[in-house]
Amino acid sequence: MFFYISRFLAWLPLSICYPTKIVGRKNLPKGKAILTVNHTSNMDIVLLLAHLHEKKYTLAKKELFKNKFMCGILKSYGAIPVDREGSDIVAIKKSLKLLSKGKKLIIFPEGTRNKNEDISVMGELKTGTAMIAIKSKAPIVPVWISRRPKTFRKTVIKIGKPFELEDFYGKKLNEELLQEATKVIAEKMEELR
């Protein structure tokens, strides 16, 4: 309930300060899906949660959960703490459980904000997204944020058509296979640029 009330209250000021246009909203499937998003700034997740209607969950670095107040807010918005230093089994299990319940999960597969001057050049994608997608057999929806959100400047968020990594289903997940699946995700995201 907190999510919907706070989203309602935040929508108008956010729309004024950070005007945002969503292109391709109809591409969001019903039921489970993984939204893979390029990561340009800390405002990315705020804009996504404010402008996409149903509740979505997201992976967030565990360091954001150190402050008790911030931790409470993040959890109410469906954030799952993840340890970016290694393979975080707890975060993976929570992600798979949410997807099995038909929820949507937002993942920034670069693993951190893209600090390049030219954000059209993506950072290297981590293989965790591919692994979660293959294990859950969830469709992946590529999402591209056109530029770093700035106050009073329009940001365009493009939502691409969903796809699945079905060529990798039922295969033993090793690093080579996950790298190959991750390349497919990167290509689909880059098509939206």
Secondary structure, 3 states (H helix, E strand, C coil): CHHHHHHHHHHHHHHHHCCEEEECHHHCCCCCEEEEECCCCCHHHHHHHHHCCCCCEEEEEHHHHCCHHHHHHHHHCCEEEECCCCCCHHHHHHHHHHHHCCCEEEECCCCCCCCCCCCCCCCCCCCHHHHHHHHHCCCEEEEEECCCCECCECEEEEECCCECCHHHCCCCCCHHHHHHHHHHHHHHHHHCC
